[in-house]
Amino acid sequence: SDVCSSDLPRFKAGNIVVSYRYISTIAIVDKQSKKIVWKSQNNTIGQHQPHVIPAGLPGAGHILAFDNGYIDADTNPRKTSSRPFSRVVEINPADNTAVWTYAADKSNQPVWSFFSHYIGGAQRQPNGNTLICEGANGRIFEVTQSGEMVWEFVNPFPNLTGRVPNRTIFRAAKV
């Protein structure tokens, strides 16, 4: 996705956010020079949909990503630690630190109850809430900054055409 809105020159409009899922790395590529001008390693495991939070939204200029996690570190090419749950992470690109995270325990749920190991996404809302798509389980929900779940939807329409029925949802966006 296009990088927008930041005081850091490497985050100029037109630069591109890329996700190297299998090496758990998010990077910014300068479109003109074709060089990586920023990267974040080891803040996520197998992430999806990293993007810069747009101007005008809480956290603007930070990177928001769905942090999938892995079940078995032996299947991870970088052999990073295993984490059998997903989370959403907001990274401040100025110092590469996680400034906000959401995992199920923030909603007083068992941490393992939120886990999408292969697809997912998140979108910051104007009121500061975050819309989350737990793709592998076909679940979309919205949480406050403190982790209170304000609504939830579970896809009632299983895909019966494959070998294993599933309710996957690739991505969700509030419009």
Backbone as a chain_set.jsonl record, in Angstrom:
{"seq": "SDVCSSDLPRFKAGNIVVSYRYISTIAIVDKQSKKIVWKSQNNTIGQHQPHVIPAGLPGAGHILAFDNGYIDADTNPRKTSSRPFSRVVEINPADNTAVWTYAADKSNQPVWSFFSHYIGGAQRQPNGNTLICEGANGRIFEVTQSGEMVWEFVNPFPNLTGRVPNRTIFRAAKV", "coords": {"N": [[0.839, -1.182, 0.0], [0.347, 2.354, -0.472], [2.49, 4.631, 1.145], [1.715, 7.179, 3.369], [1.648, 10.428, 4.853], [3.723, 11.409, 7.174], [6.235, 12.721, 9.351], [8.752, 11.915, 8.861], [11.23, 11.814, 6.381], [11.66, 9.426, 4.92], [9.183, 8.348, 4.778], [7.721, 9.449, 2.748], [5.047, 10.51, 0.57], [3.925, 8.163, -1.805], [5.887, 6.247, -1.434], [6.233, 2.728, -0.701], [4.638, 0.272, 1.283], [5.73, -2.872, 2.223], [5.269, -6.36, 2.854], [7.045, -8.917, 4.128], [6.154, -11.756, 4.707], [7.055, -14.408, 5.384], [9.514, -14.018, 6.504], [8.948, -12.457, 8.586], [8.97, -9.587, 8.401], [8.453, -6.131, 7.935], [8.583, -3.56, 5.565], [9.57, -0.375, 4.145], [9.639, 0.816, 0.936], [11.378, 3.011, -1.089], [9.95, 4.468, -3.754], [11.159, 5.784, -5.919], [14.008, 5.39, -5.727], [14.037, 2.686, -5.388], [14.902, 1.372, -3.14], [15.066, -0.124, 0.119], [14.005, 1.806, 2.751], [13.253, 1.762, 5.337], [12.728, -0.623, 7.927], [11.095, -3.175, 9.82], [11.75, -5.678, 11.986], [11.016, -8.67, 13.725], [8.96, -7.606, 15.272], [6.624, -8.673, 14.596], [5.026, -11.792, 13.625], [4.732, -13.546, 10.796], [2.996, -11.668, 9.521], [0.108, -9.838, 8.179], [-1.351, -7.448, 5.961], [0.071, -4.918, 6.587], [0.068, -1.422, 7.045], [0.199, 2.166, 6.718], [-1.299, 4.129, 9.132], [-3.812, 6.311, 8.178], [-3.707, 9.936, 7.792], [-5.454, 12.014, 10.076], [-6.664, 10.047, 11.555], [-6.655, 8.383, 14.774], [-3.39, 7.622, 15.827], [-2.168, 8.204, 13.47], [0.247, 7.926, 10.894], [1.612, 5.884, 12.072], [2.451, 2.362, 11.77], [0.117, -0.138, 11.164], [-0.636, -3.5, 11.708], [-1.783, -6.843, 11.077], [-0.896, -9.338, 13.103], [-0.11, -12.43, 12.655], [1.102, -14.773, 13.952], [2.573, -17.998, 14.752], [2.247, -21.552, 14.876], [4.234, -23.496, 15.19], [7.585, -23.102, 15.644], [9.45, -24.467, 14.138], [8.492, -24.562, 11.561], [8.859, -22.069, 10.613], [10.782, -20.184, 8.493], [12.748, -18.37, 9.456], [13.097, -19.273, 11.936], [12.037, -18.017, 14.152], [10.557, -17.278, 17.336], [7.819, -19.302, 18.432], [4.335, -18.533, 18.496], [1.261, -19.173, 19.521], [-1.077, -17.613, 18.957], [-2.928, -14.85, 17.597], [-2.485, -11.31, 17.044], [-3.021, -7.752, 16.939], [-0.928, -5.18, 15.944], [0.419, -1.964, 16.52], [2.877, 0.019, 15.252], [5.317, 2.406, 16.015], [6.996, 4.123, 13.676], [9.158, 5.835, 14.027], [10.767, 5.024, 16.169], [10.568, 2.332, 15.997], [9.004, 0.802, 17.752], [6.446, -1.133, 19.375], [3.521, 0.425, 19.985], [0.913, -0.01, 20.614], [-1.042, -2.852, 21.206], [-3.299, -5.494, 20.4], [-4.637, -8.346, 21.765], [-6.495, -11.334, 22.466], [-6.711, -11.558, 25.258], [-6.969, -8.956, 26.119], [-9.635, -8.509, 25.86], [-10.667, -9.962, 27.858], [-10.698, -12.676, 27.209], [-9.579, -16.047, 26.568], [-6.199, -16.11, 25.522], [-5.555, -17.748, 23.352], [-7.918, -17.848, 21.923], [-8.104, -16.1, 19.827], [-6.922, -16.443, 16.821], [-5.562, -16.519, 13.747], [-3.876, -18.041, 11.53], [-3.133, -17.68, 8.868], [-4.433, -15.636, 7.298], [-5.696, -12.262, 7.589], [-6.571, -9.02, 8.949], [-6.551, -5.484, 9.803], [-8.081, -2.366, 10.678], [-7.921, 0.995, 11.476], [-10.282, 3.054, 13.078], [-12.167, 6.174, 12.865], [-12.986, 6.907, 15.464], [-11.055, 5.856, 17.072], [-11.274, 3.188, 17.633], [-10.533, -0.218, 16.573], [-11.026, -2.123, 13.736], [-11.111, -5.543, 13.204], [-10.189, -8.335, 11.265], [-10.396, -11.597, 11.618], [-9.383, -13.689, 9.728], [-9.057, -16.553, 9.038], [-10.936, -17.802, 10.601], [-13.273, -16.643, 9.867], [-14.271, -14.366, 11.163], [-15.209, -11.121, 12.164], [-14.553, -8.271, 14.044], [-14.809, -5.463, 16.323], [-12.78, -3.439, 18.353], [-12.177, -1.368, 21.244], [-9.617, 1.027, 22.208], [-8.823, 0.131, 24.704], [-9.446, -2.509, 24.558], [-12.025, -3.431, 24.763], [-14.627, -5.27, 23.353], [-16.774, -4.157, 20.91], [-18.545, -4.943, 18.927], [-19.352, -7.909, 17.012], [-19.039, -10.219, 14.31], [-19.673, -13.313, 12.84], [-18.994, -15.214, 10.081], [-21.714, -16.715, 8.579], [-21.833, -18.348, 6.403], [-20.586, -21.072, 5.195], [-17.906, -22.152, 3.054], [-18.381, -24.678, 0.98], [-17.154, -25.909, -1.099], [-14.516, -26.771, -1.167], [-12.047, -29.195, 0.002], [-12.169, -29.158, 2.755], [-14.68, -27.797, 4.681], [-15.007, -24.294, 5.204], [-15.065, -21.016, 6.734], [-13.738, -18.779, 5.872], [-12.683, -15.364, 5.622], [-11.248, -13.067, 3.599], [-10.544, -10.289, 3.856], [-11.67, -7.371, 5.591], [-13.345, -4.235, 5.594], [-14.418, -1.214, 6.979], [-16.848, 0.866, 5.711]], "CA": [[0.0, 0.0, 0.0], [1.086, 3.608, -0.501], [2.813, 5.265, 2.416], [1.288, 8.568, 3.385], [1.603, 11.163, 6.108], [4.678, 11.243, 8.265], [7.251, 13.762, 9.406], [10.026, 11.319, 8.476], [11.377, 11.858, 4.918], [11.558, 8.11, 4.286], [7.768, 8.003, 4.676], [7.097, 10.39, 1.82], [3.943, 9.994, -0.246], [4.363, 7.391, -2.963], [6.661, 5.085, -1.016], [5.377, 1.537, -0.65], [4.776, -0.644, 2.414], [5.754, -4.271, 1.785], [5.249, -7.335, 3.938], [7.748, -10.172, 3.879], [5.48, -12.585, 5.701], [7.788, -15.585, 5.83], [10.67, -13.634, 7.312], [8.397, -11.589, 9.622], [9.553, -8.263, 8.206], [7.7, -5.087, 7.243], [9.558, -2.606, 5.046], [9.139, 0.732, 3.304], [10.481, 0.924, -0.25], [11.316, 4.293, -1.786], [9.531, 4.135, -5.118], [12.103, 6.326, -6.902], [15.323, 4.742, -5.666], [13.798, 1.242, -5.308], [15.647, 0.866, -1.995], [14.387, -0.191, 1.41], [14.411, 2.961, 3.548], [12.872, 1.491, 6.726], [12.216, -1.979, 8.112], [10.774, -3.628, 11.171], [11.887, -7.122, 12.118], [10.763, -9.248, 15.044], [7.798, -7.024, 15.945], [5.492, -9.48, 14.155], [5.327, -13.139, 13.124], [3.845, -13.931, 9.696], [1.995, -10.607, 9.46], [-0.685, -9.498, 7.006], [-1.913, -6.125, 5.757], [0.659, -3.743, 7.235], [-0.199, -0.173, 6.337], [0.328, 3.369, 7.514], [-2.596, 4.673, 9.547], [-3.959, 7.575, 7.448], [-3.836, 11.218, 8.482], [-6.787, 12.293, 10.598], [-7.101, 8.964, 12.432], [-5.755, 8.175, 15.914], [-2.221, 6.817, 15.47], [-1.748, 8.557, 12.105], [1.678, 7.836, 10.631], [2.131, 4.611, 12.605], [2.167, 1.175, 10.963], [-0.816, -1.068, 11.784], [-0.528, -4.801, 11.035], [-2.346, -8.041, 11.678], [0.26, -10.159, 13.471], [-0.711, -13.761, 12.674], [1.662, -15.775, 14.856], [2.827, -19.329, 14.201], [2.067, -22.628, 15.845], [5.469, -24.25, 15.397], [8.756, -22.357, 15.164], [10.199, -25.277, 13.175], [7.986, -24.304, 10.211], [9.184, -20.693, 10.288], [12.125, -20.172, 7.905], [13.705, -17.619, 10.274], [13.149, -19.974, 13.227], [11.669, -17.118, 15.248], [9.782, -17.969, 18.367], [6.453, -19.711, 18.149], [3.312, -17.851, 19.281], [0.021, -19.787, 19.034], [-2.228, -16.716, 18.939], [-2.744, -13.659, 16.773], [-2.671, -10.013, 17.681], [-2.877, -6.604, 16.055], [0.135, -4.358, 16.512], [0.65, -0.624, 15.968], [4.3, 0.289, 15.406], [5.779, 3.768, 15.778], [8.159, 3.949, 12.81], [10.279, 6.681, 14.435], [11.688, 4.257, 17.019], [10.321, 0.915, 15.715], [8.439, 0.138, 18.93], [5.01, -1.4, 19.39], [2.896, 1.381, 20.901], [-0.399, -0.543, 20.989], [-1.319, -4.203, 20.711], [-4.54, -6.142, 20.823], [-4.735, -9.803, 21.764], [-7.784, -11.703, 23.071], [-6.739, -11.331, 26.706], [-7.431, -7.582, 26.362], [-11.099, -8.59, 25.907], [-10.962, -10.961, 28.899], [-10.872, -13.976, 26.562], [-8.305, -16.778, 26.537], [-5.361, -15.569, 24.464], [-5.596, -18.66, 22.2], [-9.211, -17.769, 21.239], [-7.953, -15.217, 18.674], [-5.8, -16.99, 16.082], [-5.719, -16.715, 12.314], [-2.483, -18.282, 11.166], [-2.735, -17.427, 7.486], [-4.954, -14.396, 6.721], [-6.257, -11.36, 8.577], [-6.329, -7.604, 8.719], [-7.033, -4.538, 10.802], [-8.308, -1.025, 10.154], [-8.206, 1.98, 12.519], [-11.512, 3.802, 12.855], [-12.051, 7.579, 13.293], [-13.198, 7.05, 16.91], [-9.94, 5.223, 17.777], [-11.463, 1.733, 17.66], [-9.864, -0.953, 15.501], [-11.776, -3.206, 13.11], [-10.193, -6.675, 13.035], [-10.688, -9.473, 10.503], [-9.74, -12.87, 11.954], [-9.76, -14.288, 8.461], [-9.147, -18.005, 8.965], [-12.135, -18.244, 11.309], [-14.441, -15.943, 9.351], [-14.789, -13.502, 12.221], [-14.886, -9.699, 12.105], [-14.986, -7.623, 15.277], [-14.239, -4.146, 16.566], [-12.382, -3.243, 19.752], [-11.724, -0.048, 21.669], [-8.19, 1.065, 22.537], [-8.581, -0.662, 25.919], [-9.699, -3.917, 24.256], [-13.437, -3.81, 24.886], [-15.223, -5.642, 22.081], [-18.025, -3.41, 20.765], [-19.428, -5.778, 18.122], [-18.699, -9.076, 16.42], [-19.77, -10.921, 13.257], [-19.053, -14.562, 12.406], [-19.535, -15.571, 8.772], [-22.603, -17.88, 8.681], [-21.898, -19.014, 5.112], [-19.361, -21.848, 4.944], [-17.534, -22.533, 1.699], [-18.457, -26.138, 0.956], [-16.613, -26.416, -2.362], [-13.178, -27.334, -0.983], [-11.952, -30.468, 0.721], [-12.567, -28.925, 4.138], [-15.542, -26.609, 4.765], [-14.436, -23.21, 6.001], [-15.794, -19.752, 6.736], [-12.717, -17.743, 5.764], [-12.925, -14.03, 5.071], [-9.912, -12.568, 3.279], [-10.314, -8.968, 4.417], [-12.868, -6.58, 5.864], [-13.118, -2.787, 5.758], [-15.614, -0.454, 7.31], [-17.02, 1.957, 4.744]], "C": [[0.878, 1.237, 0.0], [1.324, 4.125, 0.906], [2.366, 6.712, 2.325], [1.503, 9.146, 4.775], [2.618, 10.752, 7.155], [5.669, 12.392, 8.207], [8.616, 13.218, 8.977], [10.139, 11.292, 6.948], [11.226, 10.498, 4.251], [10.114, 7.639, 4.147], [7.027, 8.951, 3.75], [6.002, 9.707, 1.004], [4.508, 9.289, -1.472], [5.261, 6.222, -2.614], [5.712, 3.925, -0.749], [5.703, 0.7, 0.584], [4.744, -2.059, 1.852], [5.821, -5.178, 3.009], [5.939, -8.604, 3.473], [7.285, -11.137, 4.963], [6.361, -13.695, 6.255], [9.107, -15.274, 6.541], [10.262, -12.578, 8.349], [8.993, -10.186, 9.584], [8.574, -7.366, 7.457], [8.73, -4.068, 6.789], [8.858, -1.493, 4.279], [10.14, 0.823, 2.169], [10.273, 2.298, -0.869], [11.059, 3.981, -3.259], [10.54, 4.626, -6.164], [13.427, 5.579, -6.894], [15.234, 3.218, -5.676], [14.59, 0.59, -4.172], [14.769, 0.828, -0.756], [14.922, 0.948, 2.267], [14.022, 2.815, 5.022], [12.446, 0.034, 6.795], [11.997, -2.252, 9.587], [10.863, -5.146, 11.164], [11.604, -7.509, 13.564], [9.734, -8.498, 15.883], [6.551, -7.849, 15.645], [5.983, -10.863, 13.752], [4.29, -13.465, 12.047], [2.728, -12.951, 9.424], [1.267, -10.501, 8.122], [-1.122, -8.032, 7.088], [-1.245, -5.002, 6.558], [0.382, -2.51, 6.391], [0.004, 0.997, 7.292], [-1.068, 3.854, 7.861], [-2.724, 6.06, 8.923], [-4.08, 8.804, 8.357], [-5.282, 11.413, 8.918], [-7.333, 11.214, 11.514], [-6.152, 8.849, 13.615], [-4.618, 7.213, 15.537], [-1.685, 7.13, 14.089], [-0.235, 8.539, 11.977], [2.324, 6.587, 11.198], [1.764, 3.486, 11.643], [1.221, 0.278, 11.763], [-0.749, -2.376, 11.003], [-1.267, -5.879, 11.812], [-1.174, -9.0, 11.866], [-0.226, -11.593, 13.695], [-0.207, -14.687, 13.774], [1.865, -17.087, 14.117], [2.602, -20.355, 15.286], [3.395, -23.277, 16.188], [6.648, -23.491, 14.81], [9.558, -23.148, 14.141], [9.728, -25.06, 11.738], [8.313, -22.895, 9.742], [10.605, -20.641, 9.731], [13.16, -19.408, 8.73], [13.861, -18.24, 11.646], [12.893, -19.024, 14.405], [10.754, -17.858, 16.208], [8.357, -18.246, 17.91], [5.505, -18.898, 19.032], [1.965, -18.331, 18.767], [-1.217, -18.907, 19.205], [-1.892, -15.524, 18.064], [-2.9, -12.416, 17.629], [-2.623, -8.95, 16.592], [-1.852, -5.71, 16.724], [0.235, -3.029, 15.752], [2.094, -0.254, 16.296], [4.596, 1.753, 15.11], [7.047, 3.659, 14.928], [9.363, 4.794, 13.215], [11.28, 5.914, 15.291], [11.463, 2.746, 16.92], [9.796, 0.146, 16.932], [6.934, -0.081, 18.751], [4.382, -0.484, 20.434], [1.499, 0.957, 21.323], [-0.495, -1.947, 20.42], [-2.69, -4.63, 21.189], [-4.339, -7.637, 20.705], [-5.997, -10.131, 22.564], [-7.838, -11.45, 24.571], [-7.134, -9.892, 27.06], [-8.954, -7.51, 26.437], [-11.555, -9.626, 26.925], [-11.333, -12.323, 28.324], [-9.544, -14.728, 26.67], [-7.484, -16.323, 25.33], [-5.408, -16.439, 23.207], [-6.909, -18.559, 21.413], [-9.203, -16.812, 20.043], [-6.706, -15.675, 17.924], [-6.182, -17.247, 14.631], [-4.312, -16.849, 11.752], [-2.135, -17.95, 9.723], [-3.385, -16.235, 6.803], [-5.51, -13.534, 7.85], [-5.93, -9.924, 8.244], [-6.901, -6.76, 9.831], [-7.148, -3.163, 10.166], [-8.664, -0.1, 11.313], [-9.429, 2.789, 12.115], [-11.349, 5.237, 13.363], [-12.223, 7.778, 14.803], [-12.089, 6.401, 17.736], [-10.084, 3.717, 17.917], [-10.699, 1.099, 16.501], [-10.763, -2.093, 15.039], [-10.782, -4.317, 12.803], [-10.89, -7.788, 12.258], [-9.829, -10.683, 10.851], [-10.096, -13.835, 10.826], [-9.967, -15.78, 8.439], [-10.417, -18.532, 9.628], [-13.395, -17.504, 10.876], [-15.077, -15.007, 10.355], [-14.292, -12.071, 12.033], [-15.391, -9.095, 13.408], [-14.286, -6.286, 15.428], [-13.952, -4.004, 18.046], [-12.006, -1.784, 19.998], [-10.225, -0.109, 21.937], [-7.873, 0.222, 23.765], [-8.885, -2.148, 25.715], [-11.142, -4.353, 24.418], [-13.989, -4.112, 23.495], [-16.585, -4.952, 21.972], [-19.018, -4.08, 19.815], [-18.621, -6.88, 17.449], [-19.629, -9.7, 15.383], [-18.986, -12.176, 12.917], [-19.763, -14.986, 11.121], [-20.408, -16.826, 8.877], [-22.648, -18.721, 7.402], [-20.623, -19.797, 4.827], [-19.163, -22.108, 3.458], [-17.481, -24.053, 1.684], [-17.824, -26.736, -0.289], [-15.236, -27.056, -2.219], [-13.221, -28.668, -0.264], [-12.42, -30.339, 2.166], [-13.459, -27.688, 4.166], [-14.88, -25.536, 5.626], [-15.276, -21.955, 5.848], [-14.863, -18.569, 6.517], [-13.25, -16.449, 5.151], [-11.541, -13.433, 4.829], [-9.622, -11.243, 3.97], [-11.64, -8.277, 4.647], [-12.464, -5.117, 6.006], [-14.446, -2.135, 6.076], [-15.702, 0.704, 6.345], [-18.181, 2.848, 5.147]], "O": [[2.032, 1.179, 0.426], [0.438, 4.055, 1.758], [2.61, 7.387, 1.325], [1.533, 8.41, 5.761], [2.374, 9.832, 7.936], [5.912, 12.966, 7.145], [9.542, 13.998, 8.753], [9.232, 10.794, 6.28], [10.719, 10.415, 3.132], [9.847, 6.642, 3.476], [5.843, 9.222, 3.946], [6.031, 8.497, 0.78], [5.456, 9.768, -2.095], [5.393, 5.291, -3.408], [4.509, 4.132, -0.588], [6.867, 0.449, 0.896], [3.838, -2.41, 1.095], [6.357, -4.808, 4.054], [5.483, -9.277, 2.549], [7.938, -11.307, 5.993], [6.409, -13.902, 7.468], [9.738, -16.165, 7.11], [11.112, -11.893, 8.918], [9.458, -9.665, 10.598], [7.95, -7.78, 6.48], [9.652, -3.742, 7.536], [7.722, -1.638, 3.828], [11.346, 0.897, 2.402], [9.143, 2.704, -1.142], [11.857, 3.313, -3.916], [10.753, 3.962, -7.178], [13.917, 5.177, -7.949], [16.224, 2.534, -5.937], [14.91, -0.597, -4.233], [13.852, 1.634, -0.599], [16.128, 1.057, 2.489], [14.408, 3.634, 5.856], [11.871, -0.493, 5.843], [12.619, -1.652, 10.463], [10.141, -5.817, 10.427], [11.914, -6.767, 14.496], [9.643, -8.73, 17.089], [5.545, -7.744, 16.347], [7.179, -11.087, 13.563], [3.11, -13.639, 12.35], [1.61, -13.367, 9.122], [1.729, -10.992, 7.092], [-1.239, -7.467, 8.175], [-1.954, -4.198, 7.162], [0.457, -2.558, 5.163], [-0.017, 0.835, 8.512], [-1.924, 3.975, 6.985], [-1.847, 6.903, 9.111], [-4.493, 8.716, 9.513], [-6.214, 11.024, 8.214], [-8.346, 11.422, 12.181], [-4.971, 9.177, 13.493], [-4.858, 6.133, 14.998], [-0.833, 6.401, 13.579], [0.48, 9.064, 12.83], [3.458, 6.26, 10.848], [0.876, 3.639, 10.804], [1.5, -0.031, 12.921], [-0.798, -2.366, 9.773], [-1.362, -5.832, 13.038], [-0.542, -9.419, 10.896], [-0.694, -11.935, 14.781], [-1.009, -15.321, 14.46], [1.387, -17.263, 12.997], [2.748, -20.064, 16.473], [3.656, -23.576, 17.353], [6.7, -23.264, 13.601], [10.284, -22.552, 13.346], [10.47, -25.337, 10.796], [8.067, -22.561, 8.584], [11.547, -21.017, 10.429], [14.339, -19.761, 8.706], [14.679, -17.779, 12.442], [13.443, -19.193, 15.494], [10.247, -18.938, 15.903], [7.784, -17.51, 17.107], [5.829, -18.604, 20.183], [1.555, -17.936, 17.676], [-2.287, -19.403, 19.558], [-0.724, -15.225, 17.819], [-3.374, -12.462, 18.765], [-2.229, -9.226, 15.459], [-1.901, -5.503, 17.937], [0.147, -2.981, 14.525], [2.488, -0.218, 17.462], [4.177, 2.281, 14.08], [8.065, 3.158, 15.405], [10.481, 4.505, 12.791], [12.489, 6.112, 15.169], [12.077, 1.97, 17.653], [10.116, -1.029, 17.111], [6.253, 0.684, 18.069], [4.674, -0.599, 21.625], [0.952, 1.498, 22.284], [-0.08, -2.199, 19.289], [-3.174, -4.194, 22.233], [-3.92, -8.134, 19.66], [-6.51, -9.266, 23.274], [-8.908, -11.156, 25.104], [-7.583, -9.633, 28.176], [-9.506, -6.569, 27.008], [-12.685, -10.111, 26.867], [-12.173, -13.035, 28.876], [-8.496, -14.106, 26.846], [-8.025, -16.169, 24.235], [-5.308, -15.913, 22.099], [-7.005, -19.134, 20.329], [-10.196, -16.724, 19.321], [-5.583, -15.354, 18.312], [-7.025, -18.095, 14.338], [-3.638, -15.844, 11.526], [-0.955, -17.936, 9.373], [-2.887, -15.842, 5.748], [-5.765, -14.033, 8.946], [-5.115, -9.644, 7.365], [-7.637, -7.247, 10.69], [-6.413, -2.832, 9.235], [-9.607, -0.375, 12.056], [-9.587, 3.161, 10.952], [-10.487, 5.496, 14.202], [-11.664, 8.72, 15.364], [-12.162, 6.392, 18.965], [-9.126, 3.035, 18.281], [-10.273, 1.784, 15.571], [-11.203, -2.92, 15.839], [-9.731, -4.068, 12.212], [-12.032, -8.142, 12.551], [-8.676, -10.779, 10.429], [-10.986, -14.676, 10.956], [-10.957, -16.25, 7.878], [-10.917, -19.593, 9.254], [-14.465, -17.71, 11.449], [-16.3, -14.873, 10.391], [-13.11, -11.838, 11.777], [-16.514, -9.366, 13.831], [-13.298, -6.007, 14.749], [-14.76, -4.39, 18.891], [-11.579, -1.07, 19.091], [-9.632, -1.187, 21.896], [-6.783, -0.341, 23.867], [-8.614, -2.959, 26.599], [-11.455, -5.529, 24.229], [-13.838, -3.312, 22.572], [-17.448, -5.135, 22.831], [-20.216, -3.809, 19.893], [-17.398, -6.806, 17.33], [-20.848, -9.71, 15.552], [-17.772, -12.118, 12.725], [-20.988, -15.102, 11.088], [-19.904, -17.893, 9.227], [-23.404, -19.688, 7.319], [-19.674, -19.243, 4.272], [-20.124, -22.262, 2.704], [-16.612, -24.646, 2.322], [-17.938, -27.94, -0.521], [-14.832, -27.824, -3.093], [-14.291, -29.199, 0.038], [-12.989, -31.27, 2.734], [-13.034, -26.623, 3.717], [-14.269, -25.838, 6.65], [-16.099, -21.852, 4.938], [-15.177, -17.458, 6.942], [-14.134, -16.451, 4.294], [-10.749, -13.308, 5.763], [-8.575, -11.085, 4.599], [-12.625, -8.57, 3.969], [-11.372, -4.807, 6.482], [-15.475, -2.48, 5.495], [-14.736, 1.448, 6.176], [-18.481, 3.821, 4.456]]}, "num_chains": 1, "name": "protein.A"}
